[in-house]
């Protein structure tokens, strides 16, 4: 995404301390005010530069990460494991109600 398009006030963002919500647009020095909504800092307001913010993972990305963690010990290689995980995740995503 273009930096000027994202994040906007109200967007969820990932920070080093966990999931947060953007509360104010960037100030004159480029810092965004965000409120932490999970973890030990929940409820606290903090400032971050754009480079310290990332989009939260989608449900599909979280699923792939969890499947990889579960199957990696049983796969011959990471490449083989990724193929298996992708097949499973694709199957599951096609079965989800839209």
C-alpha positions as CSV (number, residue, x, y, z in Angstrom):
1,X,0.0,0.0,0.0
2,X,1.0,3.6,-0.6
3,X,2.2,5.2,2.6
4,X,-0.2,8.2,2.2
5,X,-3.2,5.7,1.8
6,X,-2.3,3.6,4.8
7,X,-2.7,3.8,7.7
8,X,-5.7,6.0,8.3
9,X,-7.3,6.9,11.6
10,X,-9.2,3.9,12.9
11,X,-7.0,1.3,11.0
12,X,-5.6,-1.7,12.9
13,X,-1.8,-1.9,12.8
14,X,0.8,-4.2,14.1
15,X,3.5,-2.7,16.2
16,X,6.4,-4.2,18.2
17,X,4.1,-4.4,21.2
18,X,1.1,-6.0,19.3
19,X,-2.1,-5.0,17.7
20,X,-3.0,-1.3,17.9
21,X,-5.5,1.2,16.4
22,X,-4.4,4.5,14.8
23,X,-5.9,7.3,16.7
24,X,-4.4,10.4,15.0
25,X,-2.9,11.2,11.6
26,X,0.9,11.7,11.5
27,X,2.2,14.8,13.1
28,X,4.6,17.2,11.4
29,X,7.5,14.9,12.1
30,X,5.6,11.8,10.8
31,X,4.7,10.1,14.0
32,X,1.3,8.4,14.3
33,X,-0.5,8.1,17.7
34,X,-1.8,4.6,18.2
35,X,-3.6,2.9,21.1
36,X,-2.5,-0.6,22.0
37,X,-5.4,-3.0,22.1
38,X,-3.7,-6.2,23.1
39,X,-0.8,-7.3,25.3
40,X,0.6,-5.8,28.4
41,X,0.4,-2.3,26.9
42,X,-3.4,-2.5,26.1
43,X,-5.0,0.9,26.6
44,X,-1.8,2.9,26.3
45,X,-1.1,5.5,23.6
46,X,2.2,5.4,21.8
47,X,3.9,7.1,18.9
48,X,5.3,5.3,15.9
49,X,6.9,6.2,12.6
50,X,5.3,4.6,9.5
51,X,8.2,2.2,9.1
52,X,7.4,0.8,12.6
53,X,3.8,0.0,11.6
54,X,2.6,-3.0,9.5
55,X,-0.7,-4.3,8.4
56,X,-2.1,-7.0,10.6
57,X,-2.0,-10.6,9.2
58,X,-5.2,-11.8,7.5
59,X,-7.1,-14.8,8.8
60,X,-5.6,-16.8,5.9
61,X,-2.0,-15.7,6.8
62,X,-2.6,-16.6,10.4
63,X,-3.9,-20.0,9.3
64,X,-0.9,-20.7,7.1
65,X,1.5,-19.7,10.0
66,X,-0.3,-22.0,12.4
67,X,-0.4,-24.9,9.9
68,X,3.3,-24.4,9.1
69,X,4.2,-24.5,12.8
70,X,2.2,-27.7,13.3
71,X,3.5,-29.5,10.2
72,X,7.1,-28.4,9.9
73,X,8.4,-31.0,12.3
74,X,7.0,-33.7,10.1
75,X,8.0,-32.4,6.7
76,X,11.2,-33.4,4.8
77,X,12.0,-29.8,4.0
78,X,10.5,-26.3,4.5
79,X,9.7,-26.2,0.7
80,X,7.8,-29.5,0.9
81,X,6.0,-28.2,4.1
82,X,5.0,-24.9,2.4
83,X,3.5,-26.8,-0.5
84,X,1.4,-29.0,1.8
85,X,0.4,-26.0,4.0
86,X,-0.6,-24.0,0.9
87,X,-2.8,-26.9,-0.4
88,X,-4.5,-27.3,3.0
89,X,-5.0,-23.5,3.4
90,X,-6.4,-23.2,-0.1
91,X,-8.8,-26.1,0.5
92,X,-10.0,-24.6,3.8
93,X,-10.4,-21.1,2.3
94,X,-12.6,-22.5,-0.6
95,X,-14.8,-24.2,2.0
96,X,-15.3,-21.0,4.1
97,X,-18.8,-19.5,3.9
98,X,-18.5,-16.2,2.0
